[in-house]
Amino acid sequence: MTNKSIKVGILGASGYTGSELIRLILKHPNLNLEFAAANNNAGQKLNEIFPYLYGTNDIMLKKWEDLNWNSIDVIFSCLPHGIFHQIFLELPKDKLIIDLSADFRLVDSRHYSEWYNFEHKSKDYLNKFVYGLTELNREKIKNTNLISCPGCYPTATLLGLYPLIKGGFADTESIVINAKSGVSGAGRNLKRDLLFPEVSESIRPYSAVGHRHIPEIEQQIEEYANNPQNALNQKAVINFIPHLVPMNRGELVVTHINLKKQIDINGLYDLFNSYYNKEGFIQVLQDGVLPNTVNVRGTNNCQISICPSRIKDSVVIISSIDNLIKGSSGQAIQNMNLNLGLGEEIGLSHISLFP
């Protein structure tokens, strides 16, 4: 299939996630962008709302209701949370559908009422969408046409936690996550608290008593923990506190884990390398090297560092990603590549933008 031309369409193309996805699609050797929808900007050209695209693409944005679904192979949805689940039932189900919002990440529909403040309109499909954290769910991603991409915070957090959880080392009921993200993670809508004078020269926590990524992270931790090698019915309880930092993109997650059984630093490196040493987009750092958002900026990479803790029987894991690529649009392309039998790295082999 590597020589095949694949036709794709994007819903919600006018946000940062949509913009990044368009940039990646235009440089992908197998993809042709057939349409882009953004109802609030319908009638404008892509290069009018994204001037950096001038000279590369002159597609006219349309309303999603006016699109010809028969002309494409893959549908990407970059719509804000709470919209895609309402229109999903009207889409053709014979296409590869990849959703970048939270609308199909959670299995329990009650979580949407509690954490996202909406009643889910496509409940029967929640169990049919596959969670698209590529490195941890390949077989299921290969064998579905419905993929829900993880959030950016869950991506960085879960990649850092997975070896410890899968190996039965982590106490899943006492995990503390301190996360920091660039402002693009908050979306492209005009909000007073995201204006430059409000954000510049400041770092601030938000949603400290309950961020909506909590049920997603806990759901996946429980799935990874409850396997034949470990005791069943382990529960996940996390403290998750995100922070907004004055930069455009990038994400750094520091996770504190209490250990259920002893393992030294060399054993930890062996454990992480046993899971990730063949992963092209995951780099387990050693020799005291720590993740830094500038080292993954503009890439689909995740850097992970293992830090011995001064607190007995605990460890600190630090992970960093570009929230718009590995945390969003790049992971969507990686999932598409995997599902369609392409090399996962196609269109994603970028070296970090430095400085």
Secondary structure, DSSP 8 states (H G I E B T S, - for coil): -TT--EEEEEESTTSHHHHHHHHHHHT-TTEEEEEEE-GGGTTSBHHHH-GGGTTT---B-B-GGG--GGG-SEEEE---TTTHHHHGGGS-TTSEEEE-SSTTT-S-THHIIIIISS--S-GGGTTTSEE--GGG-HHHHHT-SEEE---HHHHHHHHHHHHHHHTT-B-TTSEEEEEEE-GGGG-SS--GGGSHHHHTT--EE-STT--TTHHHHHHHHHHHHSSTTS-SS----EEEEEEE-SSSS-EEEEEEEEBSS---HHHHHHHHHHHHTT-TTEEEE-TT----GGGTTTSS-EEEEEEE-SSTTEEEEEEEE-TTIIIIIHHHHHHHHHHTTS-TTTTT-------
